[in-house]
Amino acid sequence: MKKLALFAVVLLLPALAGAQAVGSVELTPTVGFWLGDTIARGVTRTFNFDVTVDDAPAYGVRLGYRFAPNWALDFALFRENADLVTGRGDLFGGKSTIGDINLTTFEVGVEGSLGHRRVVPFLAGGIGAMHLDPNFGNASSDTRFVANFGGGFKVFFTPELALRFDWRGHSVHVGGDSDRCDWWDECDRRDNWITFTEVALGLSFVF
């Protein structure tokens, strides 16, 4: 009988562990790694050369509120300190560090879950603001619009505890059209955006 009961629990655990109740709150401390991008010469008057925000670890917290079985509001706050580097990033390219930058990002978005099993994939996206605080000469800090999109999955150990993996792209607007071009030039608006790729792991507590 004990073996039969244990077998029944094992069979039911995936369904129970993946159930995400409407009205539940999910708190996820997160650590990860953000892959940087290059700010092109001319986008900002601070640099007259290409500057790359280097790859760096990041930490933060996510807060989710489930308003439907497969849908949740997602709030996130992240902090990162990255080097500012010049030069080529390939092998023997001669990169040099000229300073660093603190990045604080707050975003709000929507998460859509795909299923109710022990392993729950999801897609997510949102918008927010990124505060950029460079440590380079007389450069001043600024806050800019940021948007993100990506996905991941959660592995539920119990209905109240899960391991969460995120992969996201965060695109931040770093320049205005007037910064890059005069009236006779053709602007490349793509240079006014840089994108950070986030790979993160967190432990989710469900209340």
C-alpha positions as CSV (number, residue, x, y, z in Angstrom):
1,M,0.0,0.0,0.0
2,K,2.8,2.4,0.8
3,K,4.5,1.7,-2.5
4,L,1.2,2.3,-4.3
5,A,0.7,5.6,-2.5
6,L,4.2,6.7,-3.3
7,F,3.7,5.7,-7.0
8,A,0.5,7.8,-7.1
9,V,2.3,10.8,-5.6
10,V,5.0,10.5,-8.2
11,L,2.5,10.4,-11.0
12,L,0.5,13.4,-9.7
13,L,3.5,15.6,-8.8
14,P,4.2,16.9,-12.3
15,A,0.6,18.2,-12.6
16,L,0.5,19.6,-9.1
17,A,4.0,21.2,-9.3
18,G,3.2,23.0,-12.5
19,A,-0.1,24.4,-11.4
20,Q,0.1,28.2,-11.2
21,A,-3.0,29.5,-9.4
22,V,-4.8,32.7,-10.5
23,G,-4.0,35.4,-8.0
24,S,-0.7,33.9,-6.9
25,V,2.4,36.1,-6.6
26,E,5.9,34.8,-7.7
27,L,9.1,36.3,-6.2
28,T,12.3,35.4,-8.0
29,P,15.8,36.6,-6.9
30,T,17.9,36.4,-10.1
31,V,21.6,36.2,-11.1
32,G,22.7,36.2,-14.7
33,F,25.0,37.5,-17.4
34,W,24.3,40.3,-19.8
35,L,26.1,40.3,-23.2
36,G,26.9,43.9,-24.2
37,D,26.7,45.9,-27.4
38,T,28.6,48.8,-29.1
39,I,27.6,52.5,-29.0
40,A,28.5,53.7,-32.4
41,R,30.6,56.8,-32.9
42,G,28.4,59.9,-33.2
43,V,25.4,58.5,-31.4
44,T,26.4,60.5,-28.3
45,R,28.7,63.5,-28.1
46,T,30.5,62.0,-25.1
47,F,32.6,59.7,-27.4
48,N,34.0,60.4,-30.9
49,F,34.8,56.7,-31.3
50,D,33.0,53.4,-31.0
51,V,32.6,52.3,-27.4
52,T,31.4,48.9,-26.3
53,V,29.5,48.1,-23.1
54,D,31.3,44.9,-22.2
55,D,29.7,41.6,-21.1
56,A,29.1,41.5,-17.3
57,P,27.2,39.7,-14.6
58,A,24.0,41.2,-13.3
59,Y,21.6,40.6,-10.4
60,G,18.1,41.5,-9.6
61,V,14.6,40.4,-8.7
62,R,11.4,39.6,-10.6
63,L,7.9,39.9,-9.2
64,G,5.0,38.3,-11.0
65,Y,1.3,38.4,-10.5
66,R,-0.8,35.7,-12.2
67,F,-4.1,37.2,-13.4
68,A,-5.1,34.2,-15.6
69,P,-4.1,30.6,-15.7
70,N,-1.5,31.2,-18.5
71,W,-0.9,34.9,-18.1
72,A,1.0,37.0,-15.5
73,L,2.2,40.6,-15.1
74,D,5.9,40.7,-14.7
75,F,7.9,43.4,-12.8
76,A,11.7,43.3,-12.9
77,L,14.6,45.3,-11.4
78,F,18.2,44.6,-12.4
79,R,21.6,46.1,-11.5
80,E,24.8,45.7,-13.5
81,N,28.3,47.2,-13.6
82,A,30.1,46.8,-16.9
83,D,33.4,48.0,-18.4
84,L,33.5,50.5,-21.2
85,V,36.0,49.2,-23.8
86,T,37.3,50.3,-27.2
87,G,39.0,48.4,-30.0
88,R,38.1,45.1,-31.6
89,G,36.6,42.3,-29.6
90,D,38.0,39.4,-31.7
91,L,41.2,37.4,-30.9
92,F,44.2,39.6,-30.3
93,G,42.0,42.6,-31.2
94,G,43.5,44.9,-28.7
95,K,40.6,45.9,-26.5
96,S,41.3,48.6,-23.9
97,T,39.2,49.6,-20.9
98,I,38.5,53.3,-20.7
99,G,36.0,53.3,-17.8
100,D,32.9,51.6,-16.5
101,I,29.2,52.1,-16.4
102,N,26.4,51.2,-13.9
103,L,23.2,50.1,-15.4
104,T,19.9,50.0,-13.4
105,T,16.9,48.6,-15.3
106,F,13.3,48.6,-14.3
107,E,10.8,46.9,-16.6
108,V,7.1,45.9,-16.6
109,G,5.6,43.4,-19.0
110,V,3.5,40.3,-19.6
111,E,4.4,36.6,-19.4
112,G,2.6,33.9,-21.2
113,S,3.0,30.3,-20.0
114,L,2.8,27.3,-22.2
115,G,1.3,24.5,-20.2
116,H,0.8,23.4,-16.6
117,R,3.4,20.6,-16.1
118,R,6.5,20.3,-14.0
119,V,8.4,22.1,-16.7
120,V,6.6,25.2,-17.9
121,P,8.0,27.1,-20.9
122,F,7.0,30.8,-21.3
123,L,7.3,33.8,-23.6
124,A,7.6,37.3,-22.1
125,G,8.1,40.9,-23.2
126,G,7.8,44.4,-21.7
127,I,9.0,48.0,-21.6
128,G,10.7,50.2,-19.0
129,A,13.5,52.5,-18.2
130,M,17.3,52.0,-17.9
131,H,19.5,54.4,-15.9
132,L,23.0,54.6,-17.4
133,D,25.6,56.1,-15.1
134,P,29.1,56.1,-16.8
135,N,32.4,56.6,-15.0
136,F,34.3,58.2,-17.8
137,G,35.6,61.8,-17.8
138,N,32.8,64.3,-17.3
139,A,30.1,62.0,-18.7
140,S,26.8,62.5,-17.0
141,S,24.1,59.9,-16.2
142,D,20.9,59.6,-18.1
143,T,17.7,57.5,-18.1
144,R,16.4,56.0,-21.4
145,F,13.6,53.9,-22.7
146,V,14.1,50.1,-22.9
147,A,12.1,47.2,-24.3
148,N,12.6,43.5,-23.9
149,F,11.4,40.3,-25.4
150,G,12.4,36.6,-24.8
151,G,11.4,33.4,-23.1
152,G,12.5,30.7,-20.9
153,F,11.2,27.9,-18.7
154,K,10.4,27.0,-15.1
155,V,11.1,23.7,-13.3
156,F,8.7,23.2,-10.4
157,F,10.0,21.2,-7.4
158,T,6.8,21.9,-5.5
159,P,3.8,24.2,-6.2
160,E,5.6,26.9,-4.1
161,L,9.2,26.5,-5.4
162,A,10.6,26.5,-8.9
163,L,13.9,27.1,-10.8
164,R,13.6,29.7,-13.5
165,F,15.7,30.2,-16.6
166,D,15.4,33.4,-18.7
167,W,16.8,34.4,-22.1
168,R,15.9,38.0,-23.1
169,G,17.0,40.8,-25.4
170,H,16.9,44.3,-23.9
171,S,17.0,47.1,-26.4
172,V,17.7,50.6,-25.1
173,H,17.5,53.9,-26.9
174,V,20.9,55.6,-26.4
175,G,20.8,58.5,-28.9
176,G,18.5,60.9,-30.8
177,D,18.5,61.4,-34.6
178,S,19.8,65.0,-34.2
179,D,22.9,63.6,-32.3
180,R,24.0,61.5,-35.3
181,C,23.1,63.4,-38.5
182,D,23.0,66.9,-40.0
183,W,20.1,67.9,-42.2
184,W,21.9,66.8,-45.4
185,D,22.9,63.3,-44.1
186,E,20.9,60.1,-44.2
187,C,20.4,58.8,-40.6
188,D,20.9,55.2,-39.7
189,R,18.4,55.0,-36.8
190,R,19.5,51.5,-35.9
191,D,22.7,53.0,-34.4
192,N,20.5,54.8,-31.9
193,W,19.7,51.5,-30.1
194,I,21.9,49.0,-28.4
195,T,20.8,45.5,-27.3
196,F,21.9,43.5,-24.3
197,T,21.3,39.8,-24.3
198,E,20.4,38.4,-20.8
199,V,20.9,34.9,-19.7
200,A,19.7,34.5,-16.1
201,L,18.8,31.9,-13.5
202,G,16.5,32.4,-10.5
203,L,14.7,30.7,-7.7
204,S,11.0,31.4,-7.7
205,F,8.9,31.5,-4.5
206,V,5.2,31.3,-5.1
207,F,2.7,32.7,-2.6
